[in-house]
Amino acid sequence: MSLPREILTALEQVRELLQNVGKSVEPRSLRDVIRYYIETPGKLLRPILLLTFSYSLDRKSIFETKIIQAAAIVELLHIVSLLQDDVMDKHDERRGVKTPRALYGDGRSIVASDWIIAESIKRALQLGPEVVEYLADVAQRLSIGQALDLDGEYKKAAEFKTAPLIEATLVLPIILLGRRELFDTATKLGRLLGILYQYSDDYSDEKREKDDMVNIAIEIKKMLMKLKSTLGETFTPFERLIKGIIEKALEGTLTPSRSFIS
C-alpha cells in the first residue's frame, strides 16, 4: 500500500536514528545482539502507524524531533519483545532467519533486551515524564501478556501481548501533539488493532478462529468512522493503512508479510 511522500521521508529519518543505536557498545558480543534486529528490520509497522496517525493529526508534525524519536522508541520496544519472545519460545528462526538466541545464546539476548529497555527510557525522558509513565505502563502490560502466553491463556494474552505497544503508536502522538480530546478513542482503536494483529498471528498458527478477527475488524471500522468525522480528509492516509491491515489480517497474510508499503 502507498503512503504520502512526507510519511516515507519521516520513516527514513526514523531508520537513520535507529541505525546509530548501540553502535559504540562494548563488548562486541553484546553490541552484535543489540543491533541484530536493527540491522535486519521487519515491517516497521509500529513506526509507520505512529507517523501516519501523527500525519492525520498535524501534517507538519511528523518532521518534529519528538515524533521521530517516539517512532524510534516504539520500534526499540518491539525489538525488546522479539528478543525476549525468542528466548521464551525457544525460536531458532524467525521468518526464515536465524534468531539472536540461536547465534549468540539466551543469556546475551536477555542482557541485550535489558540494554535496549534502558536506552528507550533515556530517549523517553527527552519527551517528558508523562511519556515515561505511559510507556512504563505499556511495558508492564506486555509482561503480563507474555506471562499469560506462557500459561497457555492465549485469549487473555491477546489483550496484553501485542496490543499495548500498538496502542502506544496512537496514544503517543495524542500526548505529544496535545490532542487530549481524542485520547479515549485513540486508545481503544490502538488496542483493537493490537488484538487484531495478535489474533492474525494466532490464526496463522491455527490457534484462532477467523470469526474472532471479523468481529474485531467490525469494531475497528466503527472507530475509524468516528475519528474521520472529527479529523476529516487528513485522516484518509491512516484510514487507508488500517483498512489494508484489516484486509491482510483476514487473508492470513498480515504477520508473514515483510512490508506494508510499496
N, C-alpha and C positions, 0 to 999 in steps of 0.2 A: 504494500500500500504506500501511496505517496504522502509526503508531509511537506508543508511550506518550507521554502528555502531557508528562512530565518531559523526554524527549528533545527534543521540539519546543520547549519552553521554553529548554533549553540551546542549541539551534540558533539561536534568536533572539538569544541573548547573543553567539554567535559572529558572527552578521551585524552586530550593533552594534559589535563590536570591529573587524571588517574595515572598516566604514564610516568609521572615523577614520584609516585608513592613507593616508598621503601627502597629507592634506588641506592641509598648510601648505607643501608643496614648491614651491620656485621654481627655474626659471621655470615659468610656466603650461604651456608646451608639453610639459615633462616630466611635470608633475602630471597632465595630461589622459590621457597614455598609461598612467601608473602606475595610475590609477583606472578605466581603461576597463572592464576585466573585473570589477572590484569593483562597479561601478555597473550592469553588465549580467551578473549572475551566471548560471551554468548550474545544473546539478542539485545542486551542493554534495554530491556523492557522498562525497567523502573525509571532510569533517567529519561527515556522517551516519554513515558506517561507524565512525569513531573514537568518536563519542558513544554509539552503540548498543552497541559492544563494551565500552566503559567501563561502561555501564549493566549489562551482563551480569556484569562482574567485581565491581562495587560500585555499587549503585543510587544512593547519595548522591554518588558521585564526580563525576558529570557537571556538578555545580554548583561544583566546585572550580576555582579560578583556573587551576591548571596544566593541567587537562583542556581548559578553554575555550581557553586560549592554544595548546595543542598542536593543537586542531582548526583554529584560525585559521592556524597556521603551515603545515599541510599544504595548505590551500587557497591560501595565498600561493605556495607552491612549485608548485602546479598552475598558477597563473596565469603563473608564470615559464615553465613548459613550453609554455603556449599561445602566449605572445609569441614565443618562440624558434621554435616549430614553424611559426607563421605566416610567419616570415621565411624559414626553410629551404625550406618547401614552396611559398612564394610565394602564400599564401592571400589572396585579396582579400575573401572572405566566409567566415564560419563559422556554420553553421546558419542561413543566410539573412540574416545581419547583417554589415555591413562590419567588417573587422578593423582593429586599430590601425595595422598597417603600411600598409594601403590609405589610411587617413585621415591619418596623420602621418609615414609613411616608415619604412624598415627601421632606419635609424640610431637614431631615437628609441625604437623598440621594443626594441632591444638594450640601450640605456642604461637604459630603464625596467626591464628584466628584471634588470640589474645592481643597481639600487637596491633592488628587491624582495628579491633574494637577501641583500643587506646587512641589510635590515630583518628578514628571517627569522632571520638569525644573531643579531642583537640580542635578539630575542624568545626564541630557543632558549637563549641564555645564562642567562636567568631560570629555565630548567628544569634547568640543571645541565650539567656537561661531558660526561657520558655521552650526553645527548640531542644535544648539538652534534656529537660524534664520530659518532654513528649517522646523523644527518641529512647530515653531510658524505659519508659512505659512500653514502647514498641518492643524493645529487646526482651523485657520480662515476659510479654505475651508470646513472643517467638519461642522462648524457653519452655513455656507451658505447652505450646503446640508440639515441640519435639518430645516432651515427656509423655504426652497423650499418645503420640505416634508409637513410641516405644512400648506403651501399654496396650497397643492394638486398638485404641479408641479412635479409629480413623474418621468417623463422622464428626466427633467433637474436635479432633485435631485440625480439621479443615478450617475452622474459625480462627485458629491461632497460628498454624504452622507457616502459612504464606501470607494470609490476609493482612496482618498488621503492617508489614513493610510496604505492601502495595497501597494500603490505606494512607501511609505516610507520603506517598508520591502526590496525593491530592491535598492532604492536610498541611504539609509544609508550605506550599505556595499560599494557602489561605492565611497562615500565620505571618509569613514574611511580607506579603503584599497587603495585609490589613483588611481582608475581606471577611470579617467575622460573621457577617450575616449569612454566609454560605457554609459555615463550619459544619453544622449538623448534616446537611445534605451531602457535602463532600466526604465526610467521614463514612456515612452509610454507603455511598457509591463505591468508595475505595475498598471498604470491607467486602462488599458483594463481589467486586472484581477479583479480589484475592481468593475468595471462596470458589468462584468460578474457575480460576486458574488451578487451584488445588483439586477440585472435582475433575477437571480435564486431565490432570496428571494421573489421578487415581483411575479415571475411566480408561486411559491408555494402558494401565496395568490391570484392567478388568476388576477393579475393586468397587466401581461406582456405576450406578445405572444412569443412562443418558437422561431420563426424566428429571433427575435432580438438577442437571445443568440447564435444561429447558426452563424449569421454574425460576432458577436464579437469573437466567437471561431475561425473562419477562420483567422481573423486578428491576434489573439494571436499566432496561429501556425506559421504564417509568421514571427512574431517576434522571436519565438523560433528558427526557422531555421537560422535567421540572427545571433543570439547570438551563436548558436552552431558552425557556420562556423568560429567564432572568438575564442571560448573557447575550442573547440574540445571535446574529450571524458570526460573531467572533468565535462562537462555540463550535462551529462546523468542523474544523480540523480534528478537534478532540472527539466529537461525536462520531466522525468517520473512523477514527482509530479504534474506538471502543467497539463499534459495530463489526469491524474487521476481526477484532479479538474474539468477539462472540461467535462469529462465523467459524473461525479456526477451532474454537473450543468444541463446538457442536460437531465439527467434522472429525475431531480427534487428532488434529494436526497442530494444535497450539503449542504444547510443550516440546514436541520434537523439532519444531520449526527453528531454523538458525537465524532468521531475520524477520523483522516486521516492516522494513522499509525497502523501497525499490529505488 
